[in-house]
Every structure is written in structure tokens, then in C-alpha cells.
Amino acid sequence: MMSIEAADEELAQRAAQNDFRAFEELVRRYSPALFKFAYGILDNYDDASDILQQTLIQIHAGLPQRQPDASFKSWAFVIARNKCLDYLRKRRVPTFNQFQPKDDGPTILDQVNDPAPLPEELLEREATQQTLKEAIATLPERYRSVVTLRYTSDLSFSEIGQVLNIPEGSAKTYFQRAKILLREYLQARL
């Protein structure tokens, strides 16, 4: 049985040779995760949609030059991350805060709701989510990036390291340190 990673690599090779169906399958597999990642960084639906389109265009254009020994998944997320960072630089935003509430729509954490919660649960959940958002906002940017990639995109630490251009061990360390800081913040507030 072929693994998903191997299947991705085969699809990427076929797409690099102008196999439209192979590229279409890669788009189907990765668009939701790449969008969630961009939305997690930009916290704006329209901007994340634009970044997704730019990312897919660059993936398509770059497939023939892509190093076949590199993971397609990591490569795609690196492109998405770079597109997000370029966008933020153009907007002159010094740091990105994925979980800060904005007036123009829900944040990632707001979307994690039970389909039919009780009113009391809604109030409690809203307070907890707000506290969690505040806790995540206090993290240094490098920790926030690792937490976001881990939870919104479900990347492995190896893949997170590739996306952020840090060693896998550093990604694990940042994640563990972030958990400690979040726990301390939450214990002081709850």
C-alpha cells in the first residue's frame, strides 16, 4: 500500500510533467490546510483566500524546479508561509497575531464550537476561548508560529521545522516552552 506522502510525491512529479489531474488532486488535498494556515496568520478570510491562490500559482509554476527529495507538504507550507510574510511586510505589520480578535470576522478559535451547546456552555466556552486567545497572544512570535502550525495545520515537528527553517528539535522545544507559558498564564487566570 502506498503512503499518502509517497502518493503526494508521485502526484507532484506527474503534475510537474503537465498532468492536470495530478495537480488538481494536490490542490484538492492541500487547499483546505493551506487556507487554514494562511487564515491563522492573517486572521482575514479574503486575505487568506488571496494568499491561497498565490500559493497555488507558485506551486504550479515551481513544480518542475522542485527538489524531488524534499517533502511536497513541507514545500507547499513554506511557500504559503513566505506569501503570508510578504503580504504582512507590504502592510508594514511588524508581527502577526493569529488569534487576536478583529472586527471583521471570527478567529480560528471562534470556529471550534460544539454544534448544539447549551447556553451555559456557550458562555463558559466563550470565556475560555477569550482567555486562550489572550494567552496565545502573549507568546513570543516563534512560539505562536509553532503552536499555530501544530494545531491549525496538523503538521509534524519535522514539517514545522522545514516551514519555519529551524531544526526539528527547536520546533519541539518551542512547542514545549509554549505549553509551559500557556499553562502558567491560564492557571493565573482561571
C-alpha positions as CSV (number, residue, x, y, z in Angstrom):
1,M,0.0,0.0,0.0
2,M,1.3,3.4,-1.0
3,S,1.6,6.1,1.8
4,I,0.0,9.5,1.4
5,E,3.4,11.1,1.4
6,A,4.5,8.8,-1.4
7,A,1.3,9.4,-3.3
8,D,1.9,13.2,-2.9
9,E,5.4,12.9,-4.3
10,E,4.1,10.9,-7.3
11,L,1.4,13.4,-7.9
12,A,3.9,16.3,-7.7
13,Q,6.1,14.5,-10.2
14,R,3.2,13.9,-12.6
15,A,2.0,17.5,-12.2
16,A,5.5,18.8,-13.0
17,Q,5.1,17.0,-16.3
18,N,1.9,18.9,-17.0
19,D,-0.6,16.2,-15.7
20,F,-3.5,18.5,-14.9
21,R,-5.4,15.8,-13.0
22,A,-2.4,15.2,-10.7
23,F,-2.2,18.9,-9.9
24,E,-5.9,19.1,-9.4
25,E,-5.7,16.3,-6.8
26,L,-2.8,18.1,-5.0
27,V,-5.0,21.3,-4.9
28,R,-7.9,19.3,-3.6
29,R,-5.7,17.7,-0.8
30,Y,-3.8,20.8,0.3
31,S,-6.1,23.8,-0.3
32,P,-8.0,23.4,3.0
33,A,-4.9,23.1,5.1
34,L,-3.0,25.9,3.3
35,F,-6.1,28.2,3.7
36,K,-6.4,27.4,7.4
37,F,-2.7,28.1,7.8
38,A,-2.9,31.5,5.9
39,Y,-6.1,32.4,7.8
40,G,-4.3,31.6,11.1
41,I,-1.6,34.0,10.3
42,L,-3.6,36.8,8.6
43,D,-6.9,36.4,10.5
44,N,-8.8,37.7,7.4
45,Y,-10.8,35.4,5.1
46,D,-10.3,37.5,1.9
47,D,-6.6,37.9,2.5
48,A,-6.2,34.2,3.3
49,S,-8.1,33.4,0.1
50,D,-5.8,35.6,-1.9
51,I,-2.7,34.0,-0.3
52,L,-4.0,30.6,-1.1
53,Q,-4.4,31.5,-4.8
54,Q,-0.9,33.0,-4.9
55,T,0.5,29.9,-3.2
56,L,-1.2,27.5,-5.6
57,I,0.0,29.5,-8.6
58,Q,3.6,29.5,-7.2
59,I,3.3,25.7,-6.5
60,H,2.2,25.1,-10.1
61,A,5.0,27.3,-11.5
62,G,7.6,25.8,-9.3
63,L,6.8,22.1,-9.6
64,P,9.3,21.5,-12.5
65,Q,12.2,23.0,-10.4
66,R,11.2,21.5,-7.1
67,Q,13.8,19.2,-5.5
68,P,12.2,15.7,-5.5
69,D,13.8,14.7,-2.3
70,A,12.0,17.4,-0.4
71,S,8.6,16.7,1.1
72,F,5.8,18.2,-1.1
73,K,3.8,19.0,2.0
74,S,6.6,21.0,3.7
75,W,7.5,22.7,0.4
76,A,3.9,23.8,0.0
77,F,3.7,25.2,3.5
78,V,7.0,27.1,3.1
79,I,5.5,28.8,0.0
80,A,2.3,29.7,1.9
81,R,4.3,31.0,4.9
82,N,6.5,33.1,2.6
83,K,3.5,34.5,0.8
84,C,1.9,35.4,4.2
85,L,5.1,37.1,5.4
86,D,5.5,39.0,2.1
87,Y,1.9,40.2,2.5
88,L,2.5,41.3,6.1
89,R,5.7,43.1,5.2
90,K,3.8,45.0,2.5
91,R,1.2,46.0,5.0
92,R,4.0,47.0,7.4
93,V,2.7,44.9,10.2
94,P,5.7,44.1,12.4
95,T,4.4,40.9,13.8
96,F,1.4,38.7,13.1
97,N,-1.0,37.7,15.8
98,Q,-3.2,34.8,14.6
99,F,-5.5,34.8,17.5
100,Q,-6.3,38.4,18.1
101,P,-10.0,39.2,17.6
102,K,-10.8,41.5,14.8
103,D,-14.0,43.4,14.0
104,D,-14.3,41.9,10.5
105,G,-15.0,38.3,11.5
106,P,-14.4,35.2,13.6
107,T,-11.0,34.0,14.6
108,I,-9.8,30.4,14.3
109,L,-10.6,29.6,17.9
110,D,-14.1,31.0,17.5
111,Q,-14.8,28.3,14.9
112,V,-14.1,25.5,17.4
113,N,-17.7,25.2,18.6
114,D,-19.9,22.3,19.5
115,P,-22.9,22.1,17.1
116,A,-25.5,22.3,19.8
117,P,-24.1,23.5,23.0
118,L,-26.2,24.7,26.0
119,P,-26.3,28.4,26.7
120,E,-24.3,27.9,29.9
121,E,-21.7,26.0,27.9
122,L,-21.6,28.8,25.3
123,L,-20.8,31.4,28.0
124,E,-18.2,29.3,29.6
125,R,-16.6,28.3,26.3
126,E,-16.6,32.0,25.2
127,A,-14.7,33.0,28.3
128,T,-12.3,30.1,28.0
129,Q,-11.6,30.9,24.3
130,Q,-11.0,34.6,25.1
131,T,-8.6,33.6,27.8
132,L,-6.8,31.2,25.5
133,K,-6.6,33.9,22.8
134,E,-5.1,36.2,25.3
135,A,-2.7,33.5,26.5
136,I,-1.5,32.7,22.9
137,A,-1.2,36.5,22.2
138,T,1.4,36.7,25.0
139,L,3.6,34.1,23.4
140,P,6.7,35.2,21.5
141,E,6.2,35.1,17.8
142,R,8.3,32.0,17.2
143,Y,6.3,30.1,19.8
144,R,3.0,31.3,18.3
145,S,4.1,30.1,14.9
146,V,4.8,26.6,16.1
147,V,1.6,26.4,18.1
148,T,-0.4,27.6,15.0
149,L,1.3,25.2,12.6
150,R,0.8,22.3,15.1
151,Y,-2.9,22.9,15.8
152,T,-4.3,24.6,12.7
153,S,-2.4,22.7,10.1
154,D,-1.6,19.4,12.0
155,L,2.0,19.4,10.9
156,S,4.6,17.2,12.4
157,F,7.5,18.8,14.2
158,S,9.8,17.9,11.3
159,E,7.4,19.7,8.9
160,I,7.1,22.7,11.2
161,G,10.9,22.9,11.3
162,Q,11.0,22.8,7.5
163,V,8.3,25.5,7.2
164,L,10.0,27.8,9.8
165,N,13.5,27.0,8.7
166,I,14.5,25.7,12.1
167,P,15.7,22.3,13.3
168,E,13.1,19.8,14.3
169,G,14.4,19.8,17.8
170,S,13.9,23.6,18.1
171,A,10.3,23.2,16.9
172,K,9.7,20.6,19.7
173,T,11.4,22.9,22.2
174,Y,9.4,25.9,21.2
175,F,6.2,23.9,21.4
176,Q,7.1,22.6,24.9
177,R,8.0,26.1,26.1
178,A,4.8,27.5,24.7
179,K,2.8,24.9,26.5
180,I,4.5,25.8,29.8
181,L,3.9,29.5,29.2
182,L,0.3,28.9,28.3
183,R,-0.3,26.7,31.3
184,E,1.2,29.3,33.6
185,Y,-0.9,32.1,32.1
186,L,-4.1,30.0,32.2
187,Q,-3.5,28.9,35.8
188,A,-3.1,32.5,36.9
189,R,-6.4,33.5,35.1
190,L,-8.7,30.5,35.8
